[in-house]
Each structure stands twice: as structure tokens, then as C-alpha cells.
């Protein structure tokens, strides 16, 4: 299992790095070409928008086809979509690249998570496997932007020249091809139930599964916390006159802390149930959100950001483990798609809501309202405990 899991993590890193690098390069090129901040914001929303509409079909496709067919399709979409920007670095092609790389990554993530759930045997292995798998995006969120940035700065003869962006997009388009190489020896996991299932599937039936609606609600609340932190901290820094590098360091410390806790999760998860980790994370997040606006210095904000990264970074693997335990085996791909659809819809809509609320009431009330909602939601997380531990 360890060798197969390492291949899957490596494959996920290369495909996700394609999207992460493209997501960094696309707004830079659009701004350089003179497009407004509003246009750039809409462009960035396209990375999540595709996943909102394709997540459920992608999950059902993974339930029917397994791992390799969805991965091959994802690689083809990402390669084609990002290559278009390398050939024609104009705004319409940047939109296509955003839609393609975002949608391809979402489809691949669903297939990979579904497959990893089949590799594991029992709750302990599920928690450990998803803890290791969650490290992949943390690595790719560093690898993709760094590679793209190096190409932009050093591949072109001048900063204003498009050659650097063309080379960056070409490199991002080639990265997903390494995904196919990484997973070439991975075996499909099938079962007679999956092959024989011909029932007509409805999302409402899936939501009627025990604990599913509660789990999705908890997942949505915690996902919103990521969006709040990413969106509101720059506004808080601007209000206090902090430099861009300081704000970037505060946000970067959150990402490093989230990656660090995921390295420790395989050990932590041996001693705690999923519901215990999720509930603790929600309570701690509520407290930290209440305190964040009162942090007087960048150092204090950075410390608060690190603690938030630790508590929020521990959640996603536990959500994934719980989801696989409460979902019928032949509908796990669809359940993963439903989860991905909900959190990407949040990523598209919530920043606009936070921006409007912040403009009317200020930044601090946004933290307090979301923190209160997460604190109240901790009771739902506690009810995710197994009935027969």
C-alpha cells in the first residue's frame, strides 16, 4: 500500500502544481496586459467555477470507470487548456486555461481520493492514508508557483516580454504528463457491487445517508474559514498599514503550519477519533477568530495565523476518512464530488459576501460572525462520533 500511495501522491502533486502555477501566472499576465482588478478577480473565480458544475458528474464517472480513465481525461484537459495560453497568451485563452486546469484538477482529486479510500482497510488506515495524501497539495502549492515564477522572470529577455509567460505556461502544461507516468503501475480497485450497480442515482438519496448532510455542513463551515483567512487578512493588514511582504508572510505561515500538522497526522490519528479532531479544530478556530482582530502587531497576527493553520490543516483528512465510512462503496465518487462542489461554490461566492460585509461593517465583525458560526457548528461535528466505537 505504501508504494502505491506514494505513486498517487506524486501524481497528484504534478497535476495540482499545474493548476497552482497557472493560477499564479494568469493574473500577473492579465494585469500586465492592462485588465482591471475586477477582471482578474473574475478570472481567478473560474478556477473554482468549473469544479462546481463538474464535481458530481466527475464523481459518478469515477464510480463507473475507476482511477485511470478519469486521470487520463484530466491530464488531457489540463495539457490542452494550459497549452492554449502558451500559444496565444491573450485574455480569452487565459480564461480557457483557468477553466481547464481547475476542472481537470477537481476531477483528478475525486478519482484519487476515491481510490485511496479503497486501498485502506479500516478507520485507522483511512485516517493515515488521507493524512499522507493531503500533503500533496501543500507541496504543489509551493512547487507550481515557484516554477512558474522562475520561468516568467528568467526565460524572457525582459520583464514585460511575453516569452517568459509562454515558457511558464508550457512548463505547467507538461507537468500533468508526469502524473500518468507516476500512476502507470497502480492497479484498479473494483468490486462486484460496483460493476453490477445499475440503480438510478439521485443526489437527494445520497444526502439521506446517515450523517452525510451533517458532515457536508461541517466541511462547508471549515472551508469558509480558509476563505475568510485568505481574503480578510490582507484587508486587515491594509487597514493597519502593513507592507505586502508582511501580509504575505502571515498568510505563508498559515500554509506552512497546515502542511506541518498534516505530516504529524498519521501519528495523531492513531490516538484520536475523527470526530474528536474535527470538534477540537472547530472550537479552537472559533476562539482564534474571536481573538484575531485584537492582535496588535504583525508578530501576534503571525502567531495567530500559525495556530489557525495547525487546527484547520488537521481537518480535511479527517473529513475524508469519515466520508468514506458513512457512504456506500458504490457511491463514494459521487459523495466526493458533492463535497468538492459545495466547497468550490463557497470559494466562488463567499469572498464576494465577505467583501460586501467588510465594506459595510469592517473587518473584525467578519471574523466574529464566522467564528461564532463555527463554534456553534462544533456540536454537529461532535455528533459525527461512531455509534459503536
N, C-alpha and C positions, 0 to 999 in steps of 0.2 A: 504493500500500500504506500509506503514512504516514497519509493522511487516514482510510482505513478503520480502521487500527489505533487512531487517536486516538478515533474514534467508539466502538469496542469498549471501550477503557479507560474512557471517560466512562460508558458504560452499566454497566460492572462496578462503578464507584465508587458509583453511586446505589443499586444493588441491595445491594451489600455494606454500604454505610452504613446501610441499613435494619436489617440484622441486627446490626451493631455497636452502633447506638444502642439497639435493643431489648434487646440483651444487657446494656447498662449500666443501662437503666431498670427492667427486670424485677426484678432482685434488690433494688434500692432500694425498690420498691413492696412487695415481699414482706416485707422486713424491717420496713418501716413498718407493715404490717398485722399484725405480731407473729409471723410464721413463724420457725422456728428456722434456725440456720446450716446444719443438715443438709438441711432442706427447700430452702433456697436453693441449696446445692451440687447437689442432685438436679435442680433447675430449670435450672441452668446446663449440666448434662450433657446436657439434652435438645437443646440447640443442635447438639451433635455427634452425638447418638444417631441422629437421622433420616438423616444422611448415611451412617452405617454400613450401613444396610439399603437405602437408595435409590440409592447411588452406582452399583452395577453396572447396575440397570435403567435409570437415567438415562443412563449411558454408551451402552447399547445403543439407547436411544431416540434419542440424538443421532446415532448411526451411521445410523439409519434416516431421521431427519427433518431433520438438518442443524442450523442455528443458530436460526432464528426461532421455530419451533414450541416447542422447549424453553424459550426465553427468555420467550415469551408465557405459557406454563404457569407458569413460575417467578414471573413478575410477578403473575399472578392468585393464586397460592398465598400469596405474601408479603403482598399487599394485603389479601386476605381474612383471613388469620390474625392479622395485627397490628391490623387494624381491630376485631377482636373485643375486644381489650383496651382499645381506645379507647372502645367502647360499654359493656363490662362489665369494669371493672378488678378482677377477682376472681381468686383463685389458679388455678382450672381454666382460665380463659381465658389467663392468663399462660403456662401450660403449652402450650396450643394455639399461642400466638404463638411460643414458643420452637421448637417442633417445625416450624412452618410456615416461619418465616424461615430457620432453619438448613437445612432440606431444600431450600427454593427457591434459596438461595444456592449450595448444593452442585451442584444441577442446572444452574444458570446457568454456574457456573465450568467445569464439564465441557464444556458446549457452546461456551463462549467459547475455552477452551484448544484444543479440537479444531479450531475454525475458524481460529484464529491459526496453528496448525501447517500448515494448508493454504494460508495466504497466503504463507508463507515458502518460498523456493526455496534449498535447500542448508543445510548446517550453520551457516554464518556468519549467514545471515538468521534461522534458527531461534533462535540464541542471542540475537541482538539483539532480535527480536520478543518473546520471553518475558521478557527483561530489562525492556523497557518495560511489558509487561503486568503484571509483578509489582509495579510502583509503585502500581497502582490500589488494592489492599488497604491499603497503607500510608497512602494519603490517606484512604480511607474509614474506617479505624480511628481516625482523628483527627476527621473530619467528623461521623460519626454520633453518637458520644458527646457531642461539644461541642454540636451542635444539640439533642439530647435533653435535655442538662443545662440549657441555656438555657431551654427550654420548661418544664421541671419547676420551675425556680427563679422564673421571671418571668411565666409565663402564668396561674398560680393566685394567688388573693388571699392565701394563707398557705401556709407550707411543708407543713403537714400536710394540706392540701386536695388532693383527687384531681384537680382541674381541670387542674393542670399536667401530671400524668401522662397524662391523657386527650389533651391537646393534643400532647404529645410522641409518643404512640403514633400519633395521626392523622398527624402530620408524617412519621413513619417509614413509615407505610403508603403515603403519597403519593409518597415518593422513588422506589420501583421504577417508577412510571408514566413517570418521566423516562428510564428505561432504554429503553423502547420507542421514545421519541422520538429518542434518540441513535442507535439502530441501524436506523432506518427506511430509510436509503439503502444499507445494507450488502447486498451480493449473496451469495447462497448459493454454496458451493463443492461441486460434486458431481462424480462420475466414473462411467463405465460400470461399473467394478468394483463400486462401492458399490451401484448400482442393481440389478445382476444377482446380487449375492451372496444366496444362499438357504440357505447351509450352516447346519447346526445348530451353535450356538456353545456351547462349554464353557469354563469358566474354566481348567480344567487344561490345555487346549490352549494357552491364552494364556500360561500360566506356562511352557510348554515352549519358548516363543520364546527364541532366543539372548539371554542376558544379562538377561532380564526379572526372574527371581527375584532375581538379584544386585542389580539396580537397586532393586527394591522393598525389599530388606533394608537397603541403604544409606540409602534415603529414610526408612525407619522409624527407624533409629538417629538420624538427624539431626533428625527430627521430635520424637523423645523428648527431645532436648537442649533444644528450645524449651520443652517441657512442664516439664522439670526446672528450668530457669532461672526460669520464671514461677511455679512452685509453691514452690521451695525458698528462693529469695532472701528472700521475706517471713518465712519461718521463721528464716533466718539473721539477718535484721535484728531480729526479735523477741528472739532469744537474746542479741543484743548491745545491746538497749535502744534501737534506732534508732526515730525517730518515723515515723509513716505517710507523711508528706510526703517524708522522705529515702528511704524504701524505694520510694515511687512514682517519685521522680526517678531512682533507679538503674534501675528497670525501664523508665522512659521513655527513658533514654539508650540502652538496648539497641534499642528500637524506632526511634529516630531514626537510629542507626548503620546498622541494617538497611535503612532507606529510602535512606540516603545512598549505600551501596555499590551499590544497585540503579540509582541514577542514573549511576553510573560503569561499570556492567557492559557496556553496549554498546561502550565503548571497550576495556575489559579483555578482553572475549571475542574481540576481533579478533586478539589475540596469544597466547591460550592455548586449549587444547582443554578440553572439558567435564570430562573425567576428571582433568585437572591441577588445575582449580579445586576440584572436589569432594574430591579426595585431600588437597590442601593444607588445605582447610577442616576436614576430619576430624582431621588431625594437630594443627592449631592448637587446635581445640576440646578435644581430649584434654589438651593441655598447660594450657590455661586452666582447665579443670575441676579439674585437679590443684592449681592454684595458688589457686583462688577461696577456699577455706576459710581460707587463710593471710593473706588481705588484711586488714590491721589496722584500717583506717579507712574511713569512707564514701567518701572520695575514691578510695582504692585499689579499693574494690569497684566504684565507678562506672567507673573506667578499665578494669577487667576486663570489666565489662558492655558497654562500648563496643566493645572488641576482639571480644568474642563476637558482638555484633550485626553487626560487619563480616564476620566469617568465616561465620556462619550465614546472613546475609542474601544472600550470593552463591550459595547452593546451589540454591534452588528453581528458578530459571530454567534452570540447567544440567541439573537432573534432567528438567525438561520437554522440553528440547531433545533429550536422549539418548533419552527415552522415545519421542518421535516418530520417531527414526531407527531404532529397533530393533523397532518394532511395525508389522505390516501396516496399510496405509492404511484398510482396511475395518473394522478393529477398534480404532482409536485411541481412540474414545469409550469403549469398554469398558475399555481399558487405563487411561485416565484415571480412570474410575470405580473400578477396582480399587485404584489408588493412593490415591484420596481415601478409600475405605473403610478401608484399612489405617491411615492416619494419624489418622482420626477415632476408630477403635477404640482407638488408642493414647491419644488425648486423653481418652477416657472412662475407660479402665482404669488408665493409668499414674499419675495423681495419687493414686488410692487406694493403689496399690502404694508410691509414694514416701512417702505419709503414714505407712503402716504401718512401712516401713523406717526412716524418720526417727524415729518414736516409739521404736523398739527400739534402734537403733544410733547415732542422732544424725544431724545434717545433713551433716557432712563426708563420711562414708562413701558417702552417696548420690551426691555429686559424683564421688568417686573411682571408684566402681563403674561409673557411666555413662561417665565419661571413659575408663576402661580399655576398655570395650566399643567405644566409638567409635574409639579408637586402633587396636584390633585389626581393626576393620572397614575401616580405610583401605586395607588390601591388596585388599579386594573392590572398592573404588572405583577403585583403580589398574588393575584388570583390566577396567574398562569402556572402556579405550582402544580406538580403532578398530584393526582388524587391518591395514588398508591406509591409513595416514594420508595 
